[in-house]
Amino acid sequence: MEHKKVTFKNRYGLTLAADLYTPKNASGKLAAIAVSGPYGAVKEQASGLYAQTMAEKGFVTLAFDPSYTGESSGEPRHVSSPDINTEDFSAAVDFLGLQDNVDRACIGVIGICGWGGMALNAAAVDTRIKAVATATMYDMSRVMSKGYNDSTTDEDRINGLQFLNEQRWKDAEAGEPAVGPVSLELQGGEPQFVVEYAGYYKSTDRGFHPRAINSNASWTLTNPLSFMNMPLLSYIDKISPRPALLIHGENAHSRYFSETAFEKLQEPKELVIVEDANHVDLYDNFDKIPLDKLVDFFATNLK
């Protein structure tokens, strides 16, 4: 494959940085796939690995840093938005559709982890996305507003909102948003899935990258606010008749996000549960990532 660094703007005027991968010696107009995620990661991590691998299989691919993160623009840094980050996928479709070697009628998206929910949301509103796949998908609005396994009570939600809005006063007084402690610095006693996250993002041999929030920084303290009020997956039943493929690990703590989304999706849809895989296995472990399924899905539906 061939690689080059590119930039493009989204509808809000933010400049997104991306890596564009093209199969070597390809001719004519090709199908294309935009890739992003996981939540708090950068394009040099899992999304870049997916993009490179799918380019080797014959697709033009684009792995991008979401707005406000990585090498993409946006101030303040390290914030996210269910609206703007959904738009980021559509902006990636804009860019791909302008390439001379891309068939703009054959563009799909892959969202990993928290960007799986963004990818589904983008497909629900952007009819140019002809097929959408997710890997180890998180619904960020659900987990931020309801907690894991929907464990947040009404009282918890009110207390959380009160904390976040008091923090807004502090940020306004300071003239900049406060950020939390550096992500995934283990102290002992964390849930197993947090240990697995740290094993990926903190390991220089596996997934560490200095620009990744999960490796080397943290989100702003008030980052959850917009997600708590804007459910991401409200309209995913409208993706049909365009196809959706959801892939999740059998042992992933987050598996219920894909299972719930799958129930709401209309045909054509497919849910693949990968045996003996946890959440982060599907970031970079191609012994477990069902590559043949991904390639067949896009080859069948982007033509």
C-alpha positions in Angstrom: 0.0 0.0 0.0 1.0 3.6 -0.4 0.6 6.2 2.5 0.4 9.9 2.7 -0.5 12.5 5.3 -3.6 14.6 4.5 -5.9 17.2 6.1 -9.4 18.2 5.4 -12.1 20.4 7.1 -15.4 19.4 8.6 -18.6 21.3 8.4 -17.6 23.4 11.5 -14.4 24.5 9.9 -12.1 22.3 12.1 -9.1 20.8 10.3 -8.8 17.1 10.6 -5.5 15.3 10.2 -5.5 11.8 8.7 -3.5 9.1 7.1 -4.6 8.0 3.6 -3.7 4.5 2.5 -4.0 3.3 -1.1 -3.4 -0.2 -2.5 -0.2 -0.4 -4.5 -0.6 -0.6 -8.3 -4.4 -0.1 -8.1 -6.2 1.3 -11.1 -9.6 2.7 -11.7 -12.0 3.9 -9.1 -12.0 1.9 -5.8 -14.2 1.5 -2.8 -13.1 3.5 0.2 -13.5 3.2 4.0 -13.1 5.9 6.7 -11.9 4.6 10.1 -11.6 6.2 13.5 -11.5 5.2 17.2 -11.1 4.1 19.8 -12.4 6.8 22.1 -9.3 8.7 23.4 -7.0 7.2 20.8 -5.2 8.6 17.7 -4.9 7.4 14.1 -1.5 5.9 14.8 -3.1 3.3 17.0 -6.0 0.9 16.3 -7.7 2.9 13.5 -4.5 3.1 11.6 -3.9 -0.6 11.9 -7.4 -1.3 10.6 -6.9 1.2 7.8 -3.6 -0.3 6.7 -4.9 -3.8 6.8 -8.0 -3.0 4.8 -5.9 -1.1 2.2 -3.8 -4.2 1.8 -7.1 -5.9 0.9 -7.9 -3.5 -1.9 -9.7 -0.5 -0.4 -8.7 3.1 -0.2 -8.7 3.9 3.5 -8.6 7.0 5.7 -7.7 6.9 9.4 -8.4 10.2 11.0 -7.9 12.0 14.3 -11.2 13.3 15.6 -11.7 17.0 16.2 -9.9 18.4 19.3 -7.6 15.4 19.5 -4.3 14.1 18.1 -3.1 16.2 15.2 -6.5 17.6 14.3 -7.4 21.2 15.2 -9.9 22.5 17.8 -9.5 24.4 21.0 -9.7 23.7 23.8 -7.9 20.3 23.5 -9.3 17.0 24.6 -13.0 17.5 24.3 -15.5 15.5 22.4 -19.0 15.9 21.1 -21.7 13.6 19.9 -22.5 16.1 17.1 -19.1 17.3 16.0 -17.5 13.8 16.1 -20.4 12.4 14.1 -19.7 15.2 11.6 -16.1 14.1 11.5 -17.1 10.9 9.8 -19.1 12.7 7.2 -16.2 15.1 6.6 -14.1 12.0 6.0 -16.6 10.9 3.4 -16.5 14.3 1.8 -12.7 14.0 1.5 -12.8 10.4 0.1 -15.4 11.3 -2.4 -13.2 14.0 -3.9 -10.3 11.6 -4.6 -9.8 10.7 -8.2 -9.3 7.0 -7.4 -12.4 6.7 -5.3 -15.9 5.7 -6.4 -18.0 8.1 -4.3 -21.0 5.7 -4.5 -18.9 3.0 -2.7 -17.8 4.6 0.6 -18.1 2.9 4.0 -17.0 3.6 7.6 -15.5 1.6 10.5 -15.9 2.9 14.0 -13.9 1.3 16.9 -14.9 1.5 20.5 -16.5 4.9 21.3 -16.2 5.8 17.6 -18.4 2.8 16.8 -21.4 4.8 18.2 -20.3 7.8 16.2 -20.0 5.7 13.0 -23.6 4.3 13.5 -24.9 7.8 14.2 -23.2 9.1 11.1 -24.6 6.4 8.9 -28.1 7.2 10.3 -27.9 10.7 8.9 -25.4 10.4 6.0 -26.9 8.4 3.2 -23.6 8.5 1.3 -22.3 5.9 3.8 -23.2 2.7 2.0 -22.1 0.3 4.7 -21.1 0.7 8.4 -19.1 -1.7 10.6 -18.1 -1.3 14.2 -15.6 -3.2 16.4 -16.0 -3.4 20.2 -18.6 -0.6 20.0 -19.3 1.8 22.9 -22.4 4.0 23.0 -20.7 7.0 24.7 -23.9 8.9 25.4 -25.4 5.9 27.2 -22.3 5.1 29.4 -21.8 8.8 30.3 -25.5 9.4 31.2 -26.4 6.0 32.7 -23.1 4.4 33.8 -21.9 0.9 33.0 -24.8 -1.5 32.6 -27.2 1.4 33.1 -26.4 1.4 36.9 -26.7 5.2 37.4 -29.7 6.2 39.4 -31.7 9.4 38.9 -30.1 10.8 42.1 -26.6 9.9 40.7 -27.4 11.7 37.5 -28.5 14.9 39.2 -25.4 14.8 41.5 -23.2 14.3 38.4 -24.8 17.2 36.6 -24.4 19.4 39.6 -20.7 18.6 39.9 -20.2 19.2 36.1 -22.0 22.5 36.2 -20.2 23.7 39.3 -17.0 22.8 37.4 -18.2 25.1 34.6 -18.1 28.1 37.0 -14.5 27.1 38.0 -13.5 26.8 34.3 -15.1 30.2 33.5 -13.3 31.8 36.4 -10.0 30.2 35.3 -10.5 31.1 31.6 -9.8 27.5 30.6 -11.2 24.0 31.2 -9.8 21.8 33.9 -8.6 18.4 33.0 -8.6 15.2 35.1 -5.6 13.2 36.2 -3.6 11.4 33.5 -5.7 8.4 32.2 -5.1 4.8 33.2 -2.5 5.4 35.8 -3.2 2.2 37.8 -3.2 2.3 41.6 -4.3 -1.3 42.2 -7.8 -2.7 42.6 -9.2 -1.4 39.2 -11.7 -3.5 37.3 -10.2 -6.0 34.9 -11.3 -4.1 31.8 -9.4 -1.0 33.1 -6.3 -3.1 33.5 -6.8 -4.3 29.9 -7.1 -0.7 28.7 -3.9 0.2 30.5 -2.2 -2.9 29.0 -2.9 -1.5 25.5 -2.5 2.3 25.9 0.4 2.3 28.3 2.5 -0.4 26.7 5.2 1.0 24.4 5.4 -2.3 22.7 1.7 -2.4 21.9 -0.4 0.7 21.8 1.2 3.7 23.5 1.3 6.9 21.6 2.3 10.3 23.1 -0.6 12.1 21.4 -3.3 9.7 22.6 -5.4 11.0 25.5 -5.6 7.5 26.9 -1.9 7.0 26.8 -0.6 10.3 28.0 -3.3 12.8 29.0 -7.0 13.1 30.0 -10.3 14.6 28.8 -11.6 17.8 30.2 -13.6 17.4 33.4 -16.8 18.7 31.8 -16.5 16.5 28.7 -19.5 14.3 29.6 -22.0 17.1 29.5 -23.2 17.0 25.9 -23.3 13.2 25.9 -25.5 13.2 28.9 -28.2 15.1 27.0 -27.9 13.8 23.4 -28.5 10.1 22.9 -26.3 9.0 20.0 -28.2 6.0 18.6 -31.7 7.4 18.5 -32.1 6.9 14.7 -29.9 3.9 13.8 -33.1 2.0 12.8 -33.1 4.4 9.8 -29.7 3.1 8.5 -31.6 0.3 6.7 -31.6 -0.7 3.8 -27.9 0.0 4.0 -26.1 -2.8 5.9 -24.5 -2.7 9.3 -22.0 -5.2 10.8 -21.3 -5.2 14.6 -18.3 -7.1 15.9 -17.7 -7.6 19.6 -15.7 -9.9 21.9 -17.5 -12.7 23.8 -15.8 -11.6 27.1 -15.9 -7.9 26.6 -17.4 -5.8 29.4 -18.9 -3.6 26.7 -20.6 -6.4 24.8 -24.1 -5.2 25.8 -23.7 -2.0 23.8 -23.5 -3.9 20.5 -26.2 -6.3 21.5 -28.6 -3.5 22.3 -27.7 -1.6 19.1 -28.2 -4.7 17.1 -31.8 -5.1 18.4 -32.6 -1.6 17.3 -31.0 -1.9 13.8 -33.2 -3.1 11.0 -32.1 -5.7 8.3 -29.7 -6.1 6.7 -27.6 -6.4 9.9 -25.2 -8.9 11.4 -23.7 -9.3 14.9 -20.5 -11.2 15.2 -19.4 -12.3 18.7 -15.8 -13.3 18.7 -15.1 -16.3 20.9 -12.8 -15.8 23.9 -12.1 -12.1 23.1 -12.2 -9.1 25.4 -12.7 -5.5 24.6 -9.2 -4.5 23.6 -8.5 -7.7 21.8 -10.4 -6.2 18.9 -8.1 -3.1 18.8 -5.1 -4.9 17.4 -5.2 -8.7 17.7 -5.7 -10.0 14.2 -5.7 -13.5 15.5 -9.1 -12.6 16.9 -10.3 -9.7 14.7 -12.5 -11.4 12.0 -10.7 -9.8 9.1 -12.2 -12.1 6.5 -15.7 -11.1 7.7 -14.8 -7.3 7.4 -13.3 -7.7 4.0 -16.3 -9.7 2.7 -18.8 -7.3 4.2 -17.3 -4.3 2.5 -16.4 -6.1 -0.8 -20.1 -7.2 -1.0 -21.7 -3.9 -0.1 -19.4 -1.3 -1.6 -19.9 -2.1 -5.3 
